Amino acid sequence: MTSTTAILVVLSNYVHDVATGLMLLSALWLGWSARDLGDQPSAECVAVFRRSYRRCVRFVLGSVVVIVATGVVRTVFFMRLEWLPAMGRGLGPVLLLKHVLFFALLGAGILAWVQLRRRLARLPSWSAGAAEVAGAGAAPPGDDA
């Protein structure tokens, strides 16, 4: 393996980890923002949040694509560039712990998204807005996401 290939793989691994963190952060941010809606938000407030929500969903889907693509690269080179060097320095348990933590973060992100969707589904104005958008066949005016 050339040094350029090794550098590109290490960069790919970094992007993979960052994309995983950003996916979790986006779910948490939307969850925190949804709390600001209150129990009976106005239709205007829900419309603004809906646009932000749609943008964030697109961002998360992009993150998933990046995670999968860079995960393939990481898997191919894992033994050579991560596992064997870590074992040679006695860092195998640390590498395992890192992966356990990242899978926990992924699980927390998925849980946060599920809880957010459930909370939004309970808002009458959220369901009404979704029906209007579906019935119109287009995004509401001003949705430039």
C-alpha positions in Angstrom: 0.0 0.0 0.0 1.3 3.4 -0.9 1.5 6.2 1.6 -1.0 8.2 -0.4 -3.5 5.3 -0.2 -2.9 5.0 3.5 -3.5 8.7 4.0 -6.7 8.6 1.9 -8.0 5.6 4.0 -7.2 7.4 7.3 -9.1 10.5 6.0 -12.0 8.3 4.9 -12.1 6.8 8.5 -12.1 10.3 10.0 -15.0 11.4 7.7 -16.8 8.2 8.7 -16.5 9.0 12.4 -17.5 12.7 11.9 -20.6 11.7 9.8 -21.7 9.4 12.6 -21.4 12.2 15.2 -23.2 14.7 13.0 -26.1 12.3 12.5 -26.5 12.0 16.3 -26.1 15.7 16.8 -28.8 16.5 14.2 -31.3 14.3 15.9 -30.5 15.8 19.3 -30.7 19.4 17.9 -34.1 18.7 16.3 -35.3 17.1 19.5 -34.3 20.1 21.6 -35.8 22.4 19.0 -39.1 20.5 19.1 -39.3 21.1 22.8 -39.5 24.8 22.0 -42.7 24.1 20.0 -44.6 23.5 23.2 -47.8 21.5 23.5 -50.0 23.6 21.2 -47.7 25.4 18.7 -49.2 27.7 16.1 -49.5 26.6 12.5 -46.8 29.2 11.5 -44.4 27.9 14.1 -45.0 24.3 12.9 -44.5 25.3 9.3 -41.1 26.9 10.1 -40.1 23.8 12.1 -41.3 21.5 9.3 -38.9 23.2 6.8 -36.0 22.8 9.3 -37.0 19.2 9.9 -37.0 18.5 6.1 -33.6 20.0 5.7 -32.2 18.0 8.6 -33.7 14.7 7.3 -31.9 15.4 4.0 -28.7 16.0 5.9 -29.1 12.8 7.9 -29.8 10.8 4.7 -26.6 12.3 3.2 -24.8 11.4 6.4 -26.0 7.8 6.1 -24.7 7.6 2.5 -21.3 8.9 3.6 -21.2 6.5 6.6 -22.0 3.5 4.4 -19.5 4.6 1.6 -16.7 5.3 4.0 -17.6 2.2 6.1 -16.9 0.0 3.1 -13.5 1.6 2.8 -12.9 1.2 6.5 -14.0 -2.4 6.5 -11.7 -3.3 3.6 -8.6 -1.8 5.3 -9.6 -2.4 8.9 -7.3 -5.3 9.7 -4.2 -3.7 8.1 -4.6 -0.1 9.2 -6.5 -0.3 12.5 -6.7 -3.6 14.1 -3.1 -4.9 13.6 -1.4 -1.6 14.6 -3.7 -1.3 17.6 -2.8 -4.9 18.7 0.9 -4.2 18.2 0.7 -1.3 20.7 -1.6 -3.1 23.1 -4.5 -0.8 22.1 -7.0 -3.5 21.0 -9.3 -3.0 24.0 -9.3 0.8 23.3 -10.3 0.2 19.7 -13.1 -2.1 20.7 -14.3 0.4 23.2 -14.3 3.1 20.6 -16.5 1.0 18.3 -18.8 0.1 21.2 -19.2 3.8 21.9 -19.8 4.7 18.3 -22.5 2.0 18.0 -24.0 3.3 21.2 -24.0 6.8 19.6 -25.7 5.4 16.5 -28.3 3.7 18.6 -28.9 6.9 20.6 -29.3 8.9 17.3 -31.8 6.4 16.0 -33.7 6.4 19.3 -33.7 10.3 19.3 -35.2 10.3 15.7 -37.9 7.7 16.6 -38.9 9.7 19.7 -38.9 13.0 17.8 -41.1 11.5 15.1 -43.5 10.1 17.7 -43.7 13.5 19.4 -44.3 15.4 16.2 -47.0 12.8 15.2 -48.9 13.7 18.3 -49.1 17.4 17.3 -52.4 18.0 15.4 -50.9 20.8 13.4 -48.0 18.5 12.3 -50.4 15.8 10.9 -52.6 18.5 9.3 -49.6 20.1 7.6 -48.4 16.7 6.3 -51.9 16.0 4.9 -52.0 19.4 3.2 -48.6 18.9 1.6 -49.5 15.4 0.5 -52.8 16.6 -1.0 -51.1 19.4 -2.9 -48.4 17.2 -4.2 -45.8 19.9 -3.6 -43.9 21.5 -0.8 -45.6 24.4 0.9 -44.7 27.9 -0.3 -41.4 29.2 1.0 -40.0 25.7 1.4 -36.7 26.2 -0.3 -35.0 23.2 1.2 
